[in-house]
Amino acid sequence: MGKIGYKKPPKSTKAKSAKGGRNKKGSISIKSALKRVLESGAVDVDQFAKSMFLNGMKGNSGIAKLIMEYLEGKVKEEIDITSKEAPKEIKITFE
């Protein structure tokens, strides 16, 4: 077995893509596949957007959420750490 060190990883590591991501060599991402289809002109982009919008309006909450995140940005959750009750008075006495 050869030495392992700087620029000499063990041979048993999983294959990585050229970009250094987790996908194996030869695999494609959904994002790149959709981008390629939309850029090729095989799908009318306006019709695609209209279809997504109508599906969101019909009750598909996943698509509705996706559309809103693209239009308005992700919703930031705020956590209220204040209490509605008045703070209780604590008295400490030392004897």
C-alpha positions in Angstrom: 0.0 0.0 0.0 1.3 3.4 -1.0 1.8 6.3 1.3 -1.1 8.6 2.2 -0.5 12.3 2.7 -0.5 15.6 1.1 -2.2 15.3 -2.4 -2.1 11.5 -1.9 -5.5 10.4 -0.8 -6.3 6.8 0.0 -7.5 4.8 -3.1 -10.7 3.7 -1.5 -12.3 7.1 -1.5 -15.6 7.7 -3.4 -15.4 9.3 -6.8 -16.2 13.0 -6.9 -17.3 15.2 -9.7 -14.9 17.6 -11.3 -16.4 20.5 -9.3 -15.6 18.7 -6.0 -19.2 18.0 -5.1 -20.8 14.9 -3.7 -22.2 13.7 -7.0 -20.5 10.8 -8.7 -18.8 11.3 -12.0 -21.2 11.3 -14.9 -24.3 12.2 -12.8 -26.2 15.4 -13.5 -28.2 17.6 -11.2 -31.8 18.4 -11.6 -30.9 22.1 -11.7 -28.6 21.6 -14.7 -31.0 19.4 -16.5 -33.9 21.9 -16.1 -31.6 24.7 -17.2 -30.5 22.8 -20.3 -34.2 22.0 -21.3 -35.3 25.6 -20.8 -32.3 27.0 -22.7 -32.9 24.6 -25.6 -36.3 26.1 -26.4 -38.0 22.8 -26.1 -40.3 24.2 -23.5 -42.1 27.6 -23.6 -40.8 29.4 -20.5 -43.9 31.5 -20.2 -46.2 28.5 -20.4 -44.1 26.7 -17.8 -44.3 29.7 -15.4 -48.1 30.0 -16.0 -48.5 26.2 -15.3 -46.6 26.4 -12.1 -48.6 29.5 -11.0 -51.9 27.8 -11.8 -50.9 24.6 -9.9 -50.0 26.8 -6.9 -53.3 28.5 -7.0 -55.2 25.2 -7.2 -53.7 24.1 -3.9 -50.3 22.6 -4.6 -48.6 24.1 -1.5 -45.1 23.0 -2.5 -45.2 25.0 -5.8 -47.0 27.9 -4.1 -44.2 28.1 -1.5 -41.5 27.8 -4.2 -43.0 30.7 -6.2 -43.3 32.9 -3.1 -39.7 32.2 -2.1 -38.5 33.2 -5.5 -40.6 36.3 -5.6 -40.3 37.5 -2.0 -37.4 35.6 -0.6 -37.5 33.0 2.2 -39.5 33.8 5.2 -37.4 34.5 8.3 -38.7 32.9 11.4 -38.7 35.1 14.5 -38.6 33.7 17.9 -40.3 35.7 20.7 -38.3 35.2 23.9 -40.3 37.7 25.9 -43.0 36.4 28.3 -46.5 37.8 28.4 -46.6 37.3 32.1 -45.2 39.8 34.5 -41.8 38.7 35.9 -42.1 37.2 39.4 -40.2 39.0 42.1 -37.5 37.0 43.7 -36.1 38.2 47.0 -32.8 36.8 48.2 -31.7 37.5 51.8 -28.4 36.6 53.4 -28.1 36.0 57.1 
